[in-house]
Amino acid sequence: MQHRPRGGRRAKGLGEDVLEALQYANVGQGILAGFSILFCAMILDRIVQGGRK
């Protein structure tokens, strides 16, 4: 059973944007969402690497 907030609304993640772009062949949306995920990963990597030094 999947938990859903009251009112049937839920947060939309970046992965859903990529999936939606692939389903509807929306290249621009897919590229933008992909770069957003990449940017988040780069920032997380810098934070983790900074903690090790």
C-alpha positions as CSV (number, residue, x, y, z in Angstrom):
1,M,0.0,0.0,0.0
2,Q,1.4,3.3,-1.1
3,H,1.1,6.2,1.4
4,R,-0.4,9.4,0.0
5,P,-0.9,12.7,1.8
6,R,-4.4,13.9,2.5
7,G,-6.2,15.3,-0.5
8,G,-4.5,12.9,-2.9
9,R,-1.6,15.3,-3.6
10,R,2.0,14.3,-3.4
11,A,5.3,15.9,-4.2
12,K,6.6,15.5,-7.7
13,G,10.3,14.5,-7.9
14,L,12.8,15.2,-10.7
15,G,12.7,11.5,-11.7
16,E,9.0,11.9,-12.5
17,D,9.9,14.9,-14.8
18,V,12.4,12.7,-16.7
19,L,9.9,9.8,-17.0
20,E,7.2,12.2,-18.2
21,A,9.5,13.7,-20.8
22,L,10.4,10.2,-22.1
23,Q,6.8,9.1,-22.3
24,Y,5.8,12.2,-24.3
25,A,9.0,12.6,-26.3
26,N,9.6,16.1,-24.8
27,V,13.3,16.5,-25.4
28,G,13.6,19.9,-23.8
29,Q,11.9,18.9,-20.5
30,G,14.0,15.7,-20.4
31,I,17.3,17.6,-20.8
32,L,16.4,20.2,-18.2
33,A,15.3,17.5,-15.7
34,G,18.4,15.5,-16.4
35,F,20.7,18.4,-15.8
36,S,18.8,19.2,-12.6
37,I,19.5,15.7,-11.3
38,L,23.2,16.0,-12.4
39,F,23.5,19.4,-10.6
40,C,22.0,17.9,-7.4
41,A,24.4,15.0,-7.6
42,M,27.4,17.2,-8.1
43,I,26.5,19.4,-5.1
44,L,25.9,16.3,-2.9
45,D,29.3,14.9,-4.0
46,R,31.1,18.2,-3.1
47,I,29.4,18.2,0.3
48,V,30.5,14.6,1.0
49,Q,34.0,15.1,-0.3
50,G,34.3,18.3,1.7
51,G,33.4,16.4,4.9
52,R,36.2,13.9,4.3
53,K,39.0,16.5,4.1
